[in-house]
Amino acid sequence: MMSKFSKFLAIAGLAVALGAPSAMAQSASAPASSGYFIPPSSGAGSAAPSSAPVHKAASTMSPDTAAADAAAAQGQEKMPPIPQLPALPKAAPPPAAVLGVLSVPEVMQKSTAAQAVQKVIQGRRAELAAEAQKDQAGWQAEQAKITAQRSTLTDAALEAKEKALQGEIAAAQTSFRARDQAIQNSAQAALGQIEATLIAVIRQVADEHGMNLVLHREQVALNIAAFDITDEVAAQLNKQISTVTVPPSVVTPGMKIDDQQGGQGNGQ
């Protein structure tokens, strides 16, 4: 019984999620009326799935056969025949692309408002971590007391004390997770204010250069410096918004809490 509870206490040890806040959102879509679309950055490490080679010569295959063979090579169900649709009336072609690139993460790193938000959030997380460590020390002291009383207590009394301490730890962990999530929510709300202005600034700088297509630099294999508007966007963003108010980190009823414990939360 004691070894199981000690394991529970060790897992509880600060199983509260006190890691750094999630990376700042890298982009948002501009309103449709602007004529621009800012695609979101793909997650780190993601890659397009590679299709298996198709052994038939492309010149001898119909589109339907090629699609079916590609699906079969990937272990998918055979696609239904592709319908033959009538051609639509010719429309005006889009304008010639005038490209630009920028790194949204780098812009946010250079943003004075974003730096201020990060400082506030780090302070709140440090306070929560200090409180959690204090509680952890208290749990360890209480466990030591229970261990010292082992020879003088009945098994039933010993088990009751251990269950009471387990309940206290579990309740505290739930509270810490909720408070950590509230800190994260307040960070996202503050960064959302910056990102809204960032979208307008990107559009503004792109218009200045006559650009009608701006790509994430992280998604471009090769470009020249003349395409890159990162520094210009960062400088203009700091002119437009140098600080934002970080809302209070409030735990609300029914607030969604991200599962950051990997299934280790109950310690059983």
Backbone as CSV, one residue per row, in Angstrom:
resi,resn,N_x,N_y,N_z,CA_x,CA_y,CA_z,C_x,C_y,C_z
1,MET,0.832,-1.204,0.000,0.000,0.000,0.000,0.863,1.249,0.000
2,MET,1.899,1.248,0.786,2.725,2.451,0.898,3.479,2.714,-0.389
3,SER,4.018,1.670,-1.011,4.790,1.899,-2.232,3.897,2.424,-3.340
4,LYS,2.644,1.948,-3.419,1.723,2.447,-4.427,1.425,3.915,-4.211
5,PHE,1.215,4.303,-2.960,0.906,5.702,-2.684,2.110,6.599,-2.935
6,SER,3.302,6.106,-2.587,4.503,6.900,-2.852,4.659,7.152,-4.340
7,LYS,4.320,6.129,-5.146,4.373,6.307,-6.598,3.364,7.356,-7.029
8,PHE,2.180,7.318,-6.436,1.159,8.324,-6.754,1.650,9.726,-6.431
9,LEU,2.289,9.861,-5.266,2.782,11.178,-4.849,3.877,11.653,-5.782
10,ALA,4.735,10.731,-6.237,5.822,11.120,-7.140,5.270,11.586,-8.476
11,ILE,4.262,10.861,-8.983,3.661,11.270,-10.253,2.955,12.603,-10.096
12,ALA,2.335,12.808,-8.939,1.636,14.062,-8.698,2.594,15.219,-8.711
13,GLY,3.836,14.970,-8.386,4.953,15.904,-8.185,4.987,17.197,-8.852
14,LEU,4.819,17.672,-9.759,4.108,18.740,-10.399,3.645,18.257,-11.742
15,ALA,2.605,17.448,-11.630,2.005,16.997,-12.863,1.147,18.089,-13.458
16,VAL,1.031,19.246,-12.761,0.321,20.371,-13.372,1.106,20.875,-14.560
17,ALA,0.400,21.285,-15.598,1.077,21.731,-16.819,1.515,23.162,-16.641
18,LEU,2.807,23.334,-16.384,3.332,24.679,-16.180,4.347,25.021,-17.241
19,GLY,4.251,24.418,-18.410,5.189,24.709,-19.480,4.945,26.072,-20.064
20,ALA,5.860,26.488,-20.998,5.729,27.786,-21.642,4.457,27.809,-22.458
21,PRO,3.845,28.977,-22.649,2.637,29.050,-23.450,2.899,28.614,-24.865
22,SER,1.859,28.134,-25.527,2.025,27.670,-26.895,2.547,28.777,-27.774
23,ALA,3.247,28.360,-28.863,3.879,29.334,-29.740,2.849,30.308,-30.259
24,MET,3.293,31.539,-30.429,2.380,32.560,-30.901,1.808,32.165,-32.253
25,ALA,0.505,32.398,-32.425,-0.133,32.036,-33.681,0.574,32.731,-34.815
26,GLN,0.803,31.974,-35.903,1.653,32.496,-36.951,0.893,33.306,-37.983
27,SER,-0.414,33.152,-38.096,-1.106,33.932,-39.108,-2.592,33.881,-38.890
28,ALA,-3.330,34.734,-39.620,-4.782,34.667,-39.653,-5.216,35.118,-41.032
29,SER,-6.421,34.726,-41.433,-6.857,35.063,-42.775,-7.393,36.477,-42.816
30,ALA,-7.032,37.246,-43.841,-7.541,38.589,-44.013,-8.993,38.527,-44.440
31,PRO,-9.797,39.558,-44.150,-11.192,39.551,-44.565,-11.295,39.383,-46.072
32,ALA,-12.384,38.744,-46.502,-12.530,38.457,-47.923,-12.568,39.724,-48.751
33,SER,-13.108,40.814,-48.189,-13.232,42.041,-48.950,-11.890,42.657,-49.282
34,SER,-10.825,42.235,-48.605,-9.525,42.842,-48.843,-8.912,42.386,-50.152
35,GLY,-9.369,41.242,-50.673,-8.763,40.726,-51.888,-7.528,39.905,-51.626
36,TYR,-7.150,39.737,-50.370,-5.954,38.977,-50.035,-6.333,37.791,-49.177
37,PHE,-5.535,36.746,-49.285,-5.677,35.593,-48.391,-4.307,35.263,-47.850
38,ILE,-4.170,35.248,-46.531,-2.901,34.933,-45.891,-2.993,33.511,-45.381
39,PRO,-2.356,32.547,-46.058,-2.500,31.144,-45.646,-1.797,30.881,-44.340
40,PRO,-2.360,30.001,-43.470,-1.684,29.671,-42.209,-0.449,28.858,-42.450
41,SER,0.562,29.041,-41.571,1.775,28.226,-41.658,1.438,26.802,-41.291
42,SER,2.043,25.854,-41.961,1.861,24.457,-41.593,2.662,24.161,-40.345
43,GLY,2.213,23.167,-39.546,2.905,22.814,-38.305,4.301,22.313,-38.571
44,ALA,5.194,22.524,-37.581,6.570,22.098,-37.726,6.629,20.598,-37.922
45,GLY,7.451,20.205,-38.865,7.655,18.782,-39.078,6.624,18.129,-39.964
46,SER,5.589,18.884,-40.413,4.596,18.261,-41.276,5.112,18.179,-42.684
47,ALA,4.660,17.199,-43.382,5.096,17.033,-44.757,3.978,16.411,-45.546
48,ALA,3.894,16.756,-46.823,2.852,16.192,-47.669,3.108,14.709,-47.847
49,PRO,2.064,13.884,-47.749,2.271,12.446,-47.918,2.727,12.146,-49.324
50,SER,3.694,11.243,-49.447,4.204,10.878,-50.755,3.375,9.738,-51.302
51,SER,3.023,9.817,-52.560,2.227,8.760,-53.163,3.145,7.693,-53.726
52,ALA,2.665,6.461,-53.742,3.462,5.369,-54.277,3.551,5.520,-55.784
53,PRO,4.636,5.037,-56.409,4.787,5.191,-57.858,3.729,4.393,-58.601
54,VAL,3.252,4.961,-59.679,2.297,4.275,-60.538,3.077,3.707,-61.707
55,HIS,2.933,2.403,-61.956,3.812,1.735,-62.900,3.368,1.869,-64.346
56,LYS,2.102,2.274,-64.585,1.664,2.429,-65.960,2.157,3.752,-66.518
57,ALA,2.461,3.782,-67.780,2.915,5.012,-68.410,1.797,6.029,-68.377
58,ALA,2.128,7.270,-67.974,1.115,8.300,-67.834,0.441,8.592,-69.162
59,SER,1.176,8.468,-70.252,0.614,8.806,-71.555,-0.472,7.833,-71.992
60,THR,-0.501,6.622,-71.425,-1.482,5.618,-71.839,-2.617,5.489,-70.847
61,MET,-2.637,6.334,-69.831,-3.641,6.209,-68.791,-4.639,7.352,-68.885
62,SER,-5.918,7.027,-68.698,-6.934,8.064,-68.622,-6.899,8.683,-67.231
63,PRO,-7.432,9.901,-67.056,-7.473,10.501,-65.708,-8.169,9.613,-64.700
64,ASP,-9.271,8.940,-65.139,-9.990,8.069,-64.200,-9.113,6.920,-63.744
65,THR,-8.379,6.288,-64.708,-7.527,5.151,-64.373,-6.380,5.578,-63.474
66,ALA,-5.778,6.733,-63.776,-4.668,7.224,-62.954,-5.107,7.492,-61.534
67,ALA,-6.279,8.108,-61.372,-6.776,8.403,-60.028,-7.067,7.113,-59.271
68,ALA,-7.665,6.133,-59.957,-7.986,4.868,-59.292,-6.726,4.122,-58.890
69,ASP,-5.712,4.102,-59.804,-4.466,3.418,-59.472,-3.740,4.101,-58.325
70,ALA,-3.775,5.444,-58.294,-3.121,6.172,-57.199,-3.795,5.861,-55.877
71,ALA,-5.133,5.796,-55.895,-5.857,5.466,-54.669,-5.543,4.062,-54.207
72,ALA,-5.475,3.114,-55.167,-5.176,1.728,-54.809,-3.763,1.606,-54.253
73,ALA,-2.809,2.386,-54.837,-1.421,2.328,-54.360,-1.307,2.832,-52.940
74,GLN,-2.204,3.703,-52.515,-2.177,4.246,-51.161,-3.092,3.478,-50.214
75,GLY,-3.611,2.337,-50.671,-4.453,1.522,-49.804,-5.835,2.089,-49.605
76,GLN,-6.305,2.956,-50.502,-7.616,3.552,-50.370,-8.611,2.802,-51.241
77,GLU,-9.903,3.053,-50.960,-10.931,2.457,-51.786,-10.910,3.100,-53.164
78,LYS,-11.324,2.327,-54.160,-11.333,2.820,-55.527,-12.303,3.981,-55.663
79,MET,-11.847,5.051,-56.308,-12.683,6.226,-56.486,-13.755,5.945,-57.529
80,PRO,-14.913,6.572,-57.381,-15.936,6.445,-58.433,-15.474,7.186,-59.684
81,PRO,-16.066,6.888,-60.827,-15.669,7.582,-62.055,-15.833,9.085,-61.924
82,ILE,-14.894,9.812,-62.504,-14.961,11.274,-62.463,-15.949,11.745,-63.520
83,PRO,-16.944,12.526,-63.121,-17.947,12.958,-64.105,-17.350,13.918,-65.126
84,GLN,-17.894,13.883,-66.344,-17.483,14.803,-67.395,-18.442,15.993,-67.377
85,LEU,-17.945,17.146,-66.974,-18.776,18.337,-66.848,-18.547,19.263,-68.032
86,PRO,-19.564,19.998,-68.418,-19.388,20.942,-69.526,-18.474,22.087,-69.115
87,ALA,-17.787,22.639,-70.095,-16.892,23.753,-69.818,-17.686,24.989,-69.420
88,LEU,-17.129,25.762,-68.503,-17.751,27.013,-68.083,-17.334,28.133,-69.028
89,PRO,-18.120,29.191,-69.075,-17.724,30.335,-69.910,-16.379,30.881,-69.444
90,LYS,-15.579,31.320,-70.384,-14.273,31.867,-70.051,-14.426,33.122,-69.207
91,ALA,-13.618,33.204,-68.149,-13.620,34.383,-67.283,-12.279,35.102,-67.430
92,ALA,-12.231,36.308,-66.904,-10.991,37.074,-66.985,-9.918,36.384,-66.152
93,PRO,-8.713,36.265,-66.665,-7.638,35.628,-65.895,-7.228,36.498,-64.714
94,PRO,-6.659,35.890,-63.662,-6.206,36.688,-62.520,-5.004,37.536,-62.924
95,PRO,-4.728,38.573,-62.170,-3.564,39.401,-62.501,-2.273,38.618,-62.308
96,ALA,-1.225,39.097,-62.935,0.084,38.473,-62.753,0.500,38.579,-61.290
97,ALA,1.071,37.497,-60.752,1.451,37.472,-59.337,2.667,38.357,-59.089
98,VAL,2.541,39.207,-58.070,3.673,40.000,-57.582,3.918,39.514,-56.156
99,LEU,5.005,38.784,-55.958,5.210,38.015,-54.732,5.957,38.779,-53.656
100,GLY,5.632,38.422,-52.434,6.387,38.856,-51.268,6.432,37.716,-50.279
101,VAL,7.385,37.725,-49.375,7.461,36.718,-48.325,7.712,37.408,-46.994
102,LEU,7.301,36.765,-45.927,7.616,37.269,-44.597,7.573,36.121,-43.611
103,SER,8.245,36.314,-42.470,8.229,35.337,-41.384,7.399,35.913,-40.247
104,VAL,6.193,35.366,-40.052,5.331,35.855,-38.976,5.953,35.599,-37.602
105,PRO,6.561,34.425,-37.338,7.213,34.244,-36.032,8.280,35.294,-35.753
106,GLU,9.061,35.647,-36.769,10.104,36.659,-36.565,9.490,38.027,-36.296
107,VAL,8.388,38.329,-36.991,7.694,39.597,-36.738,7.225,39.652,-35.292
108,MET,6.644,38.551,-34.801,6.135,38.534,-33.428,7.268,38.620,-32.414
109,GLN,8.420,38.042,-32.736,9.567,38.146,-31.837,10.066,39.586,-31.735
110,LYS,9.924,40.343,-32.822,10.375,41.733,-32.829,9.293,42.704,-32.353
111,SER,8.096,42.199,-32.112,6.989,43.049,-31.676,7.147,43.406,-30.205
112,THR,7.181,44.706,-29.911,7.304,45.134,-28.511,6.053,44.756,-27.717
113,ALA,4.895,44.794,-28.367,3.666,44.409,-27.678,3.682,42.925,-27.331
114,ALA,4.127,42.099,-28.264,4.190,40.662,-28.008,5.208,40.349,-26.919
115,GLN,6.325,41.060,-26.906,7.326,40.859,-25.856,6.751,41.198,-24.488
116,ALA,5.947,42.258,-24.422,5.332,42.646,-23.146,4.327,41.593,-22.690
117,VAL,3.567,41.045,-23.631,2.618,39.986,-23.284,3.360,38.781,-22.726
118,GLN,4.435,38.409,-23.378,5.210,37.250,-22.930,5.737,37.466,-21.509
119,LYS,6.177,38.665,-21.208,6.698,38.953,-19.868,5.617,38.791,-18.808
120,VAL,4.421,39.299,-19.105,3.312,39.182,-18.152,2.943,37.713,-17.940
121,ILE,2.844,36.968,-19.033,2.447,35.560,-18.941,3.499,34.748,-18.193
122,GLN,4.771,35.013,-18.463,5.831,34.303,-17.749,5.765,34.593,-16.253
123,GLY,5.438,35.825,-15.877,5.302,36.161,-14.462,4.173,35.391,-13.802
124,ARG,3.034,35.288,-14.496,1.899,34.560,-13.933,2.212,33.070,-13.795
125,ARG,2.909,32.524,-14.774,3.266,31.111,-14.696,4.283,30.851,-13.582
126,ALA,5.192,31.783,-13.380,6.183,31.624,-12.312,5.496,31.616,-10.946
127,GLU,4.497,32.476,-10.762,3.751,32.499,-9.494,3.011,31.187,-9.276
128,LEU,2.395,30.679,-10.336,1.667,29.425,-10.210,2.615,28.268,-9.916
129,ALA,3.770,28.265,-10.564,4.742,27.201,-10.323,5.256,27.237,-8.892
130,ALA,5.503,28.433,-8.358,5.985,28.564,-6.977,4.941,28.029,-5.991
131,GLU,3.683,28.341,-6.269,2.616,27.850,-5.387,2.504,26.333,-5.466
132,ALA,2.656,25.786,-6.663,2.580,24.338,-6.830,3.731,23.638,-6.111
133,GLN,4.917,24.223,-6.185,6.063,23.632,-5.491,5.871,23.669,-3.980
134,LYS,5.258,24.750,-3.486,4.982,24.842,-2.053,4.009,23.752,-1.622
135,ASP,2.970,23.535,-2.425,2.013,22.478,-2.109,2.676,21.111,-2.169
136,GLN,3.564,20.935,-3.148,4.270,19.665,-3.281,5.074,19.359,-2.018
137,ALA,5.747,20.370,-1.487,6.518,20.174,-0.259,5.596,19.798,0.899
138,GLY,4.412,20.415,0.946,3.454,20.090,2.000,2.962,18.661,1.902
139,TRP,2.721,18.197,0.664,2.276,16.805,0.485,3.353,15.814,0.929
140,GLN,4.597,16.131,0.599,5.687,15.244,1.001,5.820,15.195,2.528
141,ALA,5.641,16.355,3.189,5.710,16.386,4.655,4.574,15.576,5.266
142,GLU,3.387,15.701,4.686,2.243,14.952,5.204,2.438,13.459,5.008
143,GLN,3.005,13.084,3.869,3.283,11.672,3.632,4.305,11.135,4.633
144,ALA,5.296,11.953,4.969,6.292,11.538,5.954,5.636,11.300,7.316
145,LYS,4.662,12.146,7.679,3.943,11.972,8.943,3.184,10.650,8.950
146,ILE,2.501,10.384,7.842,1.733,9.148,7.754,2.658,7.938,7.861
147,THR,3.801,8.026,7.220,4.767,6.928,7.279,5.264,6.719,8.705
148,ALA,5.499,7.819,9.419,5.979,7.712,10.800,4.936,7.098,11.724
149,GLN,3.648,7.258,11.389,2.569,6.733,12.228,2.175,5.301,11.860
150,ARG,2.898,4.728,10.944,2.505,3.420,10.424,2.433,2.363,11.524
151,SER,3.354,2.436,12.453,3.390,1.405,13.501,2.336,1.629,14.574
152,THR,1.767,2.829,14.637,0.796,3.129,15.703,-0.640,3.178,15.205
153,LEU,-0.837,3.125,13.918,-2.188,3.206,13.357,-2.646,1.845,12.854
154,THR,-3.930,1.636,12.901,-4.485,0.431,12.296,-4.432,0.572,10.775
155,ASP,-4.556,-0.563,10.100,-4.537,-0.517,8.637,-5.655,0.360,8.094
156,ALA,-6.831,0.287,8.725,-7.970,1.086,8.251,-7.685,2.578,8.420
157,ALA,-7.123,2.953,9.578,-6.829,4.367,9.818,-5.735,4.861,8.877
158,LEU,-4.735,4.018,8.643,-3.646,4.388,7.741,-4.170,4.584,6.316
159,GLU,-5.044,3.672,5.890,-5.596,3.783,4.550,-6.465,5.030,4.413
160,ALA,-7.208,5.373,5.454,-8.062,6.557,5.419,-7.227,7.825,5.269
161,LYS,-6.108,7.903,6.006,-5.239,9.078,5.903,-4.646,9.192,4.502
162,GLU,-4.215,8.057,3.960,-3.613,8.088,2.624,-4.639,8.478,1.559
163,LYS,-5.856,7.962,1.677,-6.883,8.321,0.714,-7.231,9.801,0.801
164,ALA,-7.243,10.330,2.022,-7.531,11.751,2.187,-6.458,12.608,1.512
165,LEU,-5.191,12.196,1.670,-4.096,12.952,1.046,-4.153,12.818,-0.471
166,GLN,-4.480,11.640,-0.955,-4.631,11.444,-2.399,-5.712,12.367,-2.966
167,GLY,-6.826,12.467,-2.253,-7.908,13.348,-2.707,-7.474,14.805,-2.727
168,GLU,-6.710,15.200,-1.714,-6.213,16.576,-1.672,-5.293,16.870,-2.851
169,ILE,-4.415,15.908,-3.159,-3.484,16.084,-4.283,-4.249,16.160,-5.602
170,ALA,-5.207,15.273,-5.792,-5.964,15.253,-7.043,-6.729,16.551,-7.249
171,ALA,-7.343,17.055,-6.171,-8.094,18.306,-6.275,-7.169,19.476,-6.600
172,ALA,-5.984,19.481,-5.983,-5.035,20.559,-6.242,-4.544,20.510,-7.685
173,GLN,-4.293,19.319,-8.202,-3.851,19.184,-9.588,-4.900,19.715,-10.552
174,THR,-6.150,19.380,-10.299,-7.228,19.879,-11.149,-7.274,21.403,-11.126
175,SER,-7.114,21.962,-9.941,-7.120,23.419,-9.801,-5.949,24.059,-10.536
176,PHE,-4.760,23.465,-10.418,-3.592,24.029,-11.086,-3.745,23.974,-12.604
177,ARG,-4.280,22.880,-13.116,-4.470,22.781,-14.562,-5.442,23.854,-15.050
178,ALA,-6.519,24.044,-14.306,-7.500,25.055,-14.703,-6.884,26.452,-14.688
179,ARG,-6.095,26.734,-13.681,-5.470,28.062,-13.593,-4.421,28.248,-14.683
180,ASP,-3.695,27.176,-14.995,-2.720,27.264,-16.079,-3.424,27.502,-17.410
181,GLN,-4.563,26.826,-17.613,-5.329,27.034,-18.843,-5.848,28.464,-18.914
182,ALA,-6.250,29.020,-17.776,-6.732,30.401,-17.757,-5.617,31.373,-18.153
183,ILE,-4.393,31.092,-17.712,-3.252,31.923,-18.115,-3.048,31.830,-19.618
184,GLN,-3.129,30.622,-20.149,-2.960,30.433,-21.582,-4.057,31.160,-22.360
185,ASN,-5.291,31.095,-21.874,-6.393,31.788,-22.547,-6.180,33.292,-22.579
186,SER,-5.691,33.854,-21.480,-5.454,35.298,-21.447,-4.326,35.683,-22.396
187,ALA,-3.320,34.813,-22.523,-2.235,35.080,-23.469,-2.760,35.084,-24.897
188,GLN,-3.600,34.120,-25.232,-4.150,34.043,-26.576,-5.022,35.251,-26.888
189,ALA,-5.777,35.719,-25.896,-6.621,36.893,-26.114,-5.771,38.130,-26.401
190,ALA,-4.679,38.282,-25.647,-3.800,39.435,-25.862,-3.103,39.355,-27.209
191,LEU,-2.612,38.168,-27.562,-1.936,38.007,-28.846,-2.912,38.178,-30.004
192,GLY,-4.185,37.843,-29.783,-5.180,38.039,-30.825,-5.320,39.501,-31.209
193,GLN,-5.180,40.404,-30.230,-5.234,41.831,-30.533,-4.079,42.233,-31.446
194,ILE,-2.898,41.665,-31.176,-1.721,41.982,-31.997,-1.892,41.417,-33.399
195,GLU,-2.377,40.201,-33.498,-2.511,39.553,-34.793,-3.516,40.278,-35.684
196,ALA,-4.587,40.826,-35.087,-5.559,41.567,-35.885,-4.894,42.771,-36.552
197,THR,-4.058,43.478,-35.795,-3.337,44.608,-36.373,-2.300,44.134,-37.371
198,LEU,-1.676,42.990,-37.097,-0.661,42.459,-38.002,-1.228,42.196,-39.389
199,ILE,-2.436,41.667,-39.462,-3.052,41.408,-40.763,-3.179,42.705,-41.559
200,ALA,-3.635,43.757,-40.882,-3.777,45.049,-41.564,-2.420,45.588,-42.001
201,VAL,-1.400,45.400,-41.187,-0.066,45.902,-41.519,0.509,45.148,-42.713
202,ILE,0.322,43.834,-42.741,0.807,43.050,-43.889,0.165,43.562,-45.175
203,ARG,-1.140,43.789,-45.120,-1.834,44.305,-46.300,-1.285,45.682,-46.694
204,GLN,-1.045,46.500,-45.686,-0.546,47.857,-45.939,0.823,47.838,-46.611
205,VAL,1.746,47.044,-46.077,3.103,46.978,-46.637,3.083,46.311,-48.010
206,ALA,2.251,45.290,-48.174,2.154,44.633,-49.476,1.647,45.610,-50.531
207,ASP,0.627,46.408,-50.190,0.116,47.406,-51.140,1.191,48.427,-51.494
208,GLU,1.997,48.783,-50.503,3.068,49.753,-50.758,4.016,49.253,-51.848
209,HIS,4.262,47.943,-51.866,5.184,47.362,-52.842,4.466,46.812,-54.074
210,GLY,3.150,46.973,-54.149,2.409,46.435,-55.280,2.305,44.928,-55.267
211,MET,2.476,44.305,-54.102,2.402,42.841,-53.995,0.958,42.398,-53.861
212,ASN,0.616,41.332,-54.545,-0.736,40.778,-54.426,-0.741,39.342,-53.931
213,LEU,0.429,38.822,-53.577,0.536,37.464,-53.039,1.715,37.436,-52.070
214,VAL,1.415,37.236,-50.786,2.460,37.196,-49.758,2.470,35.807,-49.137
215,LEU,3.631,35.162,-49.142,3.782,33.803,-48.651,4.573,33.779,-47.354
216,HIS,4.360,32.720,-46.575,5.173,32.510,-45.390,6.591,32.128,-45.824
217,ARG,7.576,32.795,-45.285,8.958,32.519,-45.665,9.343,31.077,-45.337
218,GLU,8.781,30.525,-44.260,9.112,29.164,-43.862,8.631,28.134,-44.879
219,GLN,7.724,28.522,-45.769,7.183,27.595,-46.757,7.808,27.781,-48.131
220,VAL,8.773,28.672,-48.235,9.399,28.969,-49.517,10.807,28.392,-49.521
221,ALA,11.111,27.589,-50.535,12.429,26.954,-50.600,13.527,27.949,-50.964
222,LEU,13.205,28.934,-51.793,14.234,29.871,-52.258,13.584,31.202,-52.590
223,ASN,14.184,32.272,-52.122,13.725,33.606,-52.509,14.880,34.574,-52.350
224,ILE,14.757,35.737,-52.959,15.793,36.754,-52.821,15.346,37.780,-51.798
225,ALA,16.303,38.519,-51.255,16.012,39.461,-50.171,14.991,40.514,-50.570
226,ALA,14.937,40.859,-51.840,14.015,41.901,-52.285,12.556,41.513,-52.090
227,PHE,12.276,40.195,-52.019,10.908,39.753,-51.791,10.503,39.864,-50.320
228,ASP,11.464,39.897,-49.413,11.193,39.747,-47.977,10.773,41.073,-47.346
229,ILE,9.588,41.105,-46.748,9.075,42.331,-46.119,8.967,42.162,-44.597
230,THR,9.669,41.170,-44.052,9.558,40.888,-42.616,9.933,42.094,-41.765
231,ASP,11.090,42.688,-42.011,11.550,43.814,-41.192,10.620,45.014,-41.329
232,GLU,10.127,45.250,-42.535,9.221,46.381,-42.740,7.917,46.173,-41.973
233,VAL,7.402,44.955,-42.030,6.157,44.653,-41.322,6.360,44.787,-39.815
234,ALA,7.485,44.287,-39.302,7.759,44.379,-37.861,7.846,45.834,-37.412
235,ALA,8.549,46.657,-38.199,8.699,48.074,-37.833,7.349,48.792,-37.856
236,GLN,6.556,48.512,-38.867,5.250,49.162,-38.968,4.301,48.667,-37.881
237,LEU,4.394,47.386,-37.535,3.551,46.846,-36.463,3.841,47.548,-35.149
238,ASN,5.121,47.794,-34.858,5.483,48.479,-33.612,5.005,49.925,-33.594
239,LYS,4.882,50.543,-34.789,4.337,51.897,-34.839,2.840,51.900,-34.559
240,GLN,2.170,50.856,-35.022,0.717,50.807,-34.893,0.263,50.347,-33.510
241,ILE,0.999,49.418,-32.915,0.582,48.866,-31.617,1.828,48.495,-30.822
242,SER,2.109,49.291,-29.818,3.316,49.064,-29.008,3.015,48.317,-27.719
243,THR,1.757,48.265,-27.321,1.398,47.565,-26.090,-0.064,47.140,-26.154
244,VAL,-0.395,46.074,-25.463,-1.779,45.630,-25.330,-2.024,45.250,-23.873
245,THR,-3.276,45.231,-23.489,-3.638,44.837,-22.130,-3.873,43.327,-22.092
246,VAL,-3.173,42.655,-21.192,-3.384,41.216,-21.012,-4.549,41.037,-20.043
247,PRO,-5.634,40.417,-20.473,-6.781,40.267,-19.579,-6.456,39.373,-18.391
248,PRO,-7.210,39.496,-17.308,-6.977,38.635,-16.142,-7.140,37.159,-16.513
249,SER,-6.386,36.312,-15.827,-6.461,34.861,-16.041,-7.506,34.298,-15.086
250,VAL,-8.720,34.163,-15.586,-9.851,33.781,-14.749,-10.328,32.388,-15.114
251,VAL,-10.502,31.542,-14.101,-11.079,30.213,-14.299,-12.593,30.361,-14.316
252,THR,-13.216,29.932,-15.405,-14.658,30.061,-15.547,-15.314,28.688,-15.535
253,PRO,-16.564,28.598,-15.087,-17.259,27.300,-15.064,-17.351,26.718,-16.472
254,GLY,-17.052,25.444,-16.592,-17.142,24.775,-17.878,-16.017,25.101,-18.841
255,MET,-14.977,25.765,-18.360,-13.866,26.133,-19.237,-13.158,24.882,-19.733
256,LYS,-12.899,24.851,-21.033,-12.203,23.706,-21.608,-10.751,23.723,-21.169
257,ILE,-10.255,22.571,-20.728,-8.871,22.451,-20.273,-8.149,21.466,-21.183
258,ASP,-7.084,21.914,-21.811,-6.304,21.033,-22.680,-5.709,19.898,-21.871
259,ASP,-5.721,18.693,-22.432,-5.118,17.540,-21.763,-3.623,17.574,-21.995
260,GLN,-2.874,18.080,-21.019,-1.431,18.220,-21.143,-0.683,17.207,-20.290
261,GLN,-1.422,16.264,-19.710,-0.791,15.335,-18.764,-0.446,13.994,-19.366
262,GLY,-0.919,13.770,-20.616,-0.591,12.495,-21.249,-1.135,11.298,-20.499
263,GLY,-2.299,11.478,-19.821,-2.924,10.358,-19.134,-2.302,10.052,-17.775
264,GLN,-1.464,10.942,-17.230,-0.803,10.667,-15.972,-1.468,11.380,-14.802
265,GLY,-2.609,12.047,-15.074,-3.136,12.940,-14.063,-3.631,12.276,-12.799
266,ASN,-4.178,11.054,-12.864,-4.774,10.520,-11.644,-3.820,9.707,-10.805
267,GLY,-2.679,9.319,-11.383,-1.659,8.653,-10.588,-2.025,7.274,-10.140
268,GLN,-3.090,6.676,-10.653,-3.465,5.344,-10.186,-2.782,4.301,-11.009
